[in-house]
Amino acid sequence: MTGLVIVGHGTRSAAGVDQFAALVERVRRRGDIGDVEGGFIELSRPPLTDAVGALVARGHRALVALPLVLTAAGHGKGDIPAAMAREQERHPGLTYRYGRPLGPHPLLHDALAQRIDAALAETSPAGAALADPSPAGADRAGTWVALIGRGSTDPDANAEVAKVARLLWEGRGYAGVEPGFISLAEPSVPAVLDRLRRLGARRIVVAPYFLFAGVLPDRIVAQSAEFAAAHPDLDVRVAEVIGDCDALADLVLERHAEALGGDIRMNCDTCAYRVLMPGFADKVGRPQRPHDHPDDPVGHHHHHGHDHHDHGHDHGSVAVVGGGPGADDLITVRGKALLDAADVVVVDRLAPQGLLAGLRPDVLVVDAAKVPRGPSMAQEAINAALVSHARAGRRVVRLKGGDPYVFGRGHEEVQACVAAGVPVTVVPGVSSALAAPALAGVPVTHRGVAHDVTVVSGHLPPGHPDSLVDWAALARARGTVVLLMAVDTIAKIATVLIEHGRAPETPVLAVQDAGLPGQRSVPARLDEIGAVAAREGIGPPAVFVLGPVVALTTGPST
């Protein structure tokens, strides 16, 4: 018989873990469906790997994996399938059928209505001036409901909460039901309550659309209480979460039967992972991978079985993105998608400035060249800004010129994020070391001319005690040399290269403002480049390329 593994997301709430365990036991006792285990993908014990391992140890090689989620969002679409894929690697030959999310479903709507009526049956809060203090839910007509979902970056998941709100309203006699969200989406809890107040509501029941207790349901209670305290003329009550109950167990069994029968229908007409939705271009066609939710502690989407540590922070993420050599359209597709989805952009002077004009109006742009310390932002301050914004639950893009790892200090920023436990990813960019020569018509390698290219920082001149460059060895090389950040040191570099054997007549090309409308190229011999660059007023950003390939120059690329 096929084993059933009920998969929860996980919570820092002990009460939530207990409710999950109670539901698993209730399902286990209900009907003859074979082995049942439950596990979490993060935050809580038991971990999913233990639940699957227990079923495998009892001889199961085919499972039903049922996601205990209300809406098909990131956890259901990405995290749980990814966790199950890891279990298949751990247990070769293991197969599973994936159930569909629990909602929307009439059983859930009935359970929500029962929780709302229970809240109405309670004694009215002290100080509330009720127009009609009706007992035990007898007056649904005078009650407005604020249905509060988790909130997601997936618009389809948020739309499902709005759908549930409408279905909850239909036929039940409430004055109205308005959807809202506790995280990531609008309207917020205070915004929904204020909207209902303006619509004339005097009695409001806030109904969390959550399965079990947790940090976010607690936050709903706190925000509702804060709003109620500021509006003593309102009767604001908060209903309980759905919790362990027969209705939820019945629904789990129904989804289990559907999965066994191959019925795993999901609505894909408005799924942002498949259909282009306004403002969500970064999701279409992207593989479903584990992701971090800003209201989850960081470091828990690695799913290392028993390795569950609570860092106690709510985190967003950081993407260190290479913006390319200056032109707005030379950024990678992935980099542009992350930029479009960003909440905060920390930008370098050499990053493509035109990309900033296309950001959403609400995006915070932090100019790393101006704040917070004088003319240049200390690297430590940049690192701290990335970490602090991510810990506030924001999607941060560190937009850099060229490639983040080519003299861009990108790895220092990655190391800072890793040390702080902030999820971080790197998006390579087109480096000016290769792009500037190409845009000026110079191939850095060419058959029969140059079989190697060396990219060198000219920030420190030859002879500087901190320089790590072996200039003598570089002079003996026969290939192409590309110098970055060498405007102030090119004359000294050329002298040392010639002293150690590079031919004085070696052709050199200075390329300034590569990829921008003002791009210009200035040719010279190695023994003359210092004087020529000074005379022509070559200034940063500029790239110097030297070697026999320069003789192949075809003119600027368009």
Secondary structure in CASP SS format (residue, H / E / C, confidence):
PFRMAT SS
TARGET T0000
AUTHOR 0000-0000-0000
METHOD secondary structure of the structure
MODEL  1
M C 1.00
T C 1.00
G E 1.00
L E 1.00
V E 1.00
I E 1.00
V E 1.00
G E 1.00
H C 1.00
G C 1.00
T C 1.00
R C 1.00
S C 1.00
A H 1.00
A H 1.00
G H 1.00
V H 1.00
D H 1.00
Q H 1.00
F H 1.00
A H 1.00
A H 1.00
L H 1.00
V H 1.00
E H 1.00
R H 1.00
V H 1.00
R H 1.00
R H 1.00
R C 1.00
G C 1.00
D C 1.00
I C 1.00
G C 1.00
D C 1.00
V E 1.00
E E 1.00
G E 1.00
G E 1.00
F E 1.00
I C 1.00
E C 1.00
L C 1.00
S C 1.00
R C 1.00
P C 1.00
P E 1.00
L H 1.00
T H 1.00
D H 1.00
A H 1.00
V H 1.00
G H 1.00
A H 1.00
L H 1.00
V H 1.00
A H 1.00
R C 1.00
G C 1.00
H C 1.00
R C 1.00
A E 1.00
L E 1.00
V E 1.00
A E 1.00
L E 1.00
P E 1.00
L C 1.00
V C 1.00
L C 1.00
T C 1.00
A C 1.00
A C 1.00
G H 1.00
H H 1.00
G H 1.00
K H 1.00
G H 1.00
D H 1.00
I H 1.00
P H 1.00
A H 1.00
A H 1.00
M H 1.00
A H 1.00
R H 1.00
E H 1.00
Q H 1.00
E H 1.00
R H 1.00
H C 1.00
P C 1.00
G C 1.00
L C 1.00
T E 1.00
Y E 1.00
R E 1.00
Y E 1.00
G C 1.00
R C 1.00
P C 1.00
L C 1.00
G C 1.00
P C 1.00
H C 1.00
P H 1.00
L H 1.00
L H 1.00
H H 1.00
D H 1.00
A H 1.00
L H 1.00
A H 1.00
Q H 1.00
R H 1.00
I H 1.00
D H 1.00
A H 1.00
A H 1.00
L H 1.00
A H 1.00
E C 1.00
T C 1.00
S C 1.00
P C 1.00
A C 1.00
G C 1.00
A C 1.00
A C 1.00
L C 1.00
A C 1.00
D C 1.00
P C 1.00
S C 1.00
P C 1.00
A C 1.00
G C 1.00
A C 1.00
D C 1.00
R H 1.00
A H 1.00
G H 1.00
T C 1.00
W E 1.00
V E 1.00
A E 1.00
L E 1.00
I E 1.00
G E 1.00
R C 1.00
G C 1.00
S C 1.00
T C 1.00
D C 1.00
P H 1.00
D H 1.00
A H 1.00
N H 1.00
A H 1.00
E H 1.00
V H 1.00
A H 1.00
K H 1.00
V H 1.00
A H 1.00
R H 1.00
L H 1.00
L H 1.00
W H 1.00
E C 1.00
G C 1.00
R C 1.00
G C 1.00
Y C 1.00
A C 1.00
G E 1.00
V E 1.00
E E 1.00
P E 1.00
G E 1.00
F E 1.00
I C 1.00
S C 1.00
L C 1.00
A C 1.00
E C 1.00
P C 1.00
S C 1.00
V H 1.00
P H 1.00
A H 1.00
V H 1.00
L H 1.00
D H 1.00
R H 1.00
L H 1.00
R H 1.00
R H 1.00
L C 1.00
G C 1.00
A C 1.00
R C 1.00
R E 1.00
I E 1.00
V E 1.00
V E 1.00
A E 1.00
P E 1.00
Y C 1.00
F C 1.00
L C 1.00
F C 1.00
A C 1.00
G C 1.00
V H 1.00
L H 1.00
P H 1.00
D H 1.00
R H 1.00
I H 1.00
V H 1.00
A H 1.00
Q H 1.00
S H 1.00
A H 1.00
E H 1.00
F H 1.00
A H 1.00
A H 1.00
A H 1.00
H C 1.00
P C 1.00
D C 1.00
L C 1.00
D E 1.00
V E 1.00
R E 1.00
V E 1.00
A C 1.00
E C 1.00
V C 1.00
I C 1.00
G C 1.00
D C 1.00
C C 1.00
D H 1.00
A H 1.00
L H 1.00
A H 1.00
D H 1.00
L H 1.00
V H 1.00
L H 1.00
E H 1.00
R H 1.00
H H 1.00
A H 1.00
E H 1.00
A H 1.00
L H 1.00
G C 1.00
G C 1.00
D C 1.00
I C 1.00
R C 1.00
M C 1.00
N C 1.00
C C 1.00
D C 1.00
T C 1.00
C C 1.00
A C 1.00
Y C 1.00
R C 1.00
V C 1.00
L C 1.00
M C 1.00
P C 1.00
G C 1.00
F C 1.00
A C 1.00
D C 1.00
K C 1.00
V C 1.00
G C 1.00
R C 1.00
P C 1.00
Q C 1.00
R C 1.00
P C 1.00
H C 1.00
D C 1.00
H C 1.00
P C 1.00
D C 1.00
D C 1.00
P C 1.00
V C 1.00
G C 1.00
H C 1.00
H C 1.00
H C 1.00
H C 1.00
H C 1.00
G C 1.00
H C 1.00
D C 1.00
H C 1.00
H C 1.00
D C 1.00
H C 1.00
G C 1.00
H C 1.00
D C 1.00
H C 1.00
G C 1.00
S E 1.00
V E 1.00
A E 1.00
V E 1.00
V E 1.00
G E 1.00
G C 1.00
G E 1.00
P C 1.00
G C 1.00
A C 1.00
D H 1.00
D H 1.00
L H 1.00
I C 1.00
T C 1.00
V H 1.00
R H 1.00
G H 1.00
K H 1.00
A H 1.00
L H 1.00
L H 1.00
D H 1.00
A H 1.00
A C 1.00
D C 1.00
V E 1.00
V E 1.00
V E 1.00
V E 1.00
D C 1.00
R C 1.00
L C 1.00
A C 1.00
P C 1.00
Q H 1.00
G H 1.00
L H 1.00
L H 1.00
A H 1.00
G H 1.00
L C 1.00
R C 1.00
P C 1.00
D C 1.00
V C 1.00
L E 1.00
V E 1.00
V E 1.00
D E 1.00
A C 1.00
A C 1.00
K C 1.00
V C 1.00
P C 1.00
R C 1.00
G C 1.00
P C 1.00
S C 1.00
M C 1.00
A C 1.00
Q H 1.00
E H 1.00
A H 1.00
I H 1.00
N H 1.00
A H 1.00
A H 1.00
L H 1.00
V H 1.00
S H 1.00
H H 1.00
A H 1.00
R H 1.00
A C 1.00
G C 1.00
R C 1.00
R E 1.00
V E 1.00
V E 1.00
R E 1.00
L E 1.00
K E 1.00
G C 1.00
G E 1.00
D C 1.00
P C 1.00
Y C 1.00
V C 1.00
F C 1.00
G C 1.00
R C 1.00
G H 1.00
H H 1.00
E H 1.00
E H 1.00
V H 1.00
Q H 1.00
A H 1.00
C H 1.00
V H 1.00
A H 1.00
A H 1.00
G C 1.00
V C 1.00
P C 1.00
V E 1.00
T E 1.00
V E 1.00
V E 1.00
P C 1.00
G C 1.00
V C 1.00
S C 1.00
S H 1.00
A H 1.00
L H 1.00
A H 1.00
A H 1.00
P H 1.00
A H 1.00
L H 1.00
A C 1.00
G C 1.00
V C 1.00
P C 1.00
V C 1.00
T C 1.00
H E 1.00
R C 1.00
G C 1.00
V C 1.00
A E 1.00
H C 1.00
D C 1.00
V E 1.00
T E 1.00
V E 1.00
V E 1.00
S E 1.00
G C 1.00
H C 1.00
L C 1.00
P C 1.00
P C 1.00
G C 1.00
H C 1.00
P C 1.00
D C 1.00
S C 1.00
L C 1.00
V C 1.00
D C 1.00
W H 1.00
A H 1.00
A H 1.00
L H 1.00
A H 1.00
R H 1.00
A C 1.00
R C 1.00
G C 1.00
T E 1.00
V E 1.00
V E 1.00
L E 1.00
L E 1.00
M C 1.00
A C 1.00
V C 1.00
D C 1.00
T C 1.00
I H 1.00
A H 1.00
K H 1.00
I H 1.00
A H 1.00
T H 1.00
V H 1.00
L H 1.00
I H 1.00
E H 1.00
H C 1.00
G C 1.00
R C 1.00
A C 1.00
P C 1.00
E C 1.00
T C 1.00
P E 1.00
V E 1.00
L E 1.00
A E 1.00
V E 1.00
Q E 1.00
D C 1.00
A C 1.00
G C 1.00
L C 1.00
P C 1.00
G C 1.00
Q C 1.00
R E 1.00
S E 1.00
V E 1.00
P E 1.00
A E 1.00
R E 1.00
L C 1.00
D C 1.00
E C 1.00
I H 1.00
G H 1.00
A H 1.00
V H 1.00
A H 1.00
A H 1.00
R H 1.00
E H 1.00
G C 1.00
I C 1.00
G C 1.00
P C 1.00
P C 1.00
A E 1.00
V E 1.00
F E 1.00
V E 1.00
L E 1.00
G C 1.00
P H 1.00
V H 1.00
V H 1.00
A H 1.00
L H 1.00
T C 1.00
T C 1.00
G C 1.00
P C 1.00
S C 1.00
T C 1.00
END
